[in-house]
Amino acid sequence: MQGKLIKDIILASADNPYIINIGGKQVHLLLLEKGLKVHNVNVTTNYFALSIFEKAILSFKYPFYKFMNLRDKVVLRIKLMGDFFDKQRLDNYHIVNAHDVISGAFCNNTRNLVLTLHGYYSRELINYENFAKDDIPKIKKFAFDLEKKAVNKARRIITVDNRIKEYIINEFSFPEEKIDVIFNAVDIDTFKSVNELKKQQIRKDLGLREEDFIVFIPRRYVKKNGVIYAAKAANILKDKNIRFIFAGRGPLKDEVFKITSGNKNVNIFEGIPHDEIVKYYQACDVVLIPSITSDDVEEATSLSMLEGMSCGKIVVCTPIGGMKEIIKHGVNGFFVDQKSEESIAYMIEKIKQDFFNLDSIREEARKYIENNHSYINHARRFIEVYEKTIKEL
């Protein structure tokens, strides 16, 4: 067995990838579990879930839940999750690896907590939800205190990019030497490039036109993901035979609909399950990640970016967060200015014009993922952090 110190570990998360398999963290959890098992590590999972009986009790206990304001709903949901994790017995595991602030804050009975952070919890909570203006300071303090509680419990912390690492050091004075940066991973055997004939067959299966130049935007409809600017860019290019396909969930979906109303070259989908989304990557020509800095939140190591690169696609993104640590402009992808629909439209049109001269970009993108983001090597790095944690006791 690789990693002799590691026998039994448990992965904890407030998100359950076996219930909702949409989103970067959910995919990360499934790949990590799969990779750890390849390395012969005994993995248990502790993901938040309520039984039908528990849901019935809650419906009886909180009959007016749907009439609560958003702040009270969020606080109640976090309380329920906290109660779930607080009940768990974790002292028999060598390592408890919590993958978010909520599971980390409420995981008790363990001395070996490794906390993996995929973002800036208190800031993202504000960015993702439409809280009433007067509620924002209260909910931000509530979330920050929860974040602090989780960080203070951790023996070591893993972040998915260097900016999140700096955030943890600056906001919570956590020792730098106890933070490891591990970028996200991809299932490179599933997310792979296809030839032109296969690409056209996939388009046919998905009901997409073979002759379209397709830009795929697999993004949650939230502020930091910059979907509004992608929608505006689609309007600039609406007469250029360029199809924009949006896929995700979130509060800005209606705004994207409104902006692109009347544009026949736009498709707006709900979140696509992860086991189906690979077809859309393989069918498209460009993957667009138009993220912006919003509420002091930046994109981490975008899984959508990595999956697009793994499929050998031209990836266009903004030079922020973890993306600027991976994309080399003109080598394995392209950058555009954030918050600029004009910059996006210009780059998309330029790529369309030069498309058949960009094979080296596609090849370098795939090669970079193979060399740096295999889920098996990714799991090995997690094991190394687990081993360091045990040695430090």
ABEGO torsion letter per residue (X at the ends): XBGAABABBBBBBABBAAABBBEAAAAAAAAAAAAAAAAGBBBBBBBBBBBAAAAAAAAAABAAAAABBAAAAAAAAAAAAAAAAAABBAAABABBBBABAAAAAABBGBABBBBBBABBAAAAAAAABBBBAAAAAAAAAAAAAAAAAAAAABABBBBABAAAAAAAAAAAGBBAAABBBBBBBBBAAABBBBBAAAAAAAAAAAGBBAABBBBBBBBBBBAAAGAAAAAAAAAAAAAAGBBBBBBEBEAAAAAAAAAABGBAABBBBBBBBAAAAAAAAAABABBBBABBBBGGBBBBBBAAAAAAAAAGBBBBBBBBEAAAAABBBGAAEBBBBBGBAAAAAAAAAAAAAAAAAAAAAAAAAAAAAAAAABAAAAAAAAAAAAAAAAAAX
